[in-house]
Each structure stands twice: as structure tokens, then as C-alpha cells.
């Protein structure tokens, strides 16, 4: 059960009294900008993690290939 309309109006009135009507758009803009930057950072972190996983997978595959080649060389010697 969320807050009622009356409660929301009281909260809005308190915010207007504390910050003034001119500051509210600036606060909203700052909040939106912060959320946008946060989402961008999360997306970049996910991309970085994916790239690291791909590189590690390639390295593991290369090591496995190198081990197989080493085993084949030992057999031929």
C-alpha cells in the first residue's frame, strides 16, 4: 500500500518550501543526469567484463592447443 494522494501533496509542499520552486527543476535535472551516468557506467563495466571473458577464453584455448602440440612433439621424439 503506497502513500495516498494527500501524503504525496504534503511531501511536495515540504519540498517546495525547503528548496523553492526554482530549485526543483535543477534538482530533477541533476538526479536524471546522475541516473544516466550510473547506467552508462554499468553498461561499460558489463562490456569490459565481457571483453575480459572473451580474451581469457581465447588464452585458455591457445594454452590447450599449445599443450596438445607439446604432447604431440614428445610422442614424435
VENBEL-V389385 format. One record per backbone hydrogen bond with DSSP energy under -1.0 kcal/mol. CO is the residue of the C=O (numbers start at 1). NH is the residue of the N-H. E is the energy in kcal/mol with one decimal. If there is no record, write none. Layout:
co = <CO/CO>
nh = <NH/NH>
e = <E/E>
This chain:
co = <4/5/6/7/8/9/10/11/12/13/14/15/16/23/24/25/26/27/28/29/30/31/32/33/34/35/36/37/38/39/40/41/42/43/44/45/46/47/48/49/50/51/52/53/54/55/56/57/58/59/60/61/62/63/64/65/66/67/68/69/70/71/72/73>
nh = <8/9/10/11/12/13/14/15/16/17/18/19/20/27/28/29/30/31/32/33/34/35/36/37/38/39/40/41/42/43/44/45/46/47/48/49/50/51/52/53/54/55/56/57/58/59/60/61/62/63/64/65/66/67/68/69/70/71/72/73/74/75/76/77>
e = <-2.1/-2.4/-2.0/-2.3/-2.6/-2.4/-2.3/-2.4/-2.4/-2.3/-2.5/-2.8/-2.0/-2.6/-2.6/-2.5/-2.4/-2.5/-2.6/-2.5/-2.2/-2.3/-2.4/-2.5/-2.2/-2.5/-2.2/-2.3/-2.3/-2.4/-2.5/-2.3/-2.3/-2.3/-2.4/-2.4/-2.4/-2.4/-2.5/-2.3/-2.2/-2.3/-2.7/-2.2/-2.2/-2.5/-2.5/-2.2/-2.5/-2.6/-2.2/-2.2/-2.6/-2.3/-2.1/-2.5/-2.3/-2.2/-2.3/-2.3/-2.0/-1.8/-1.8/-1.0>
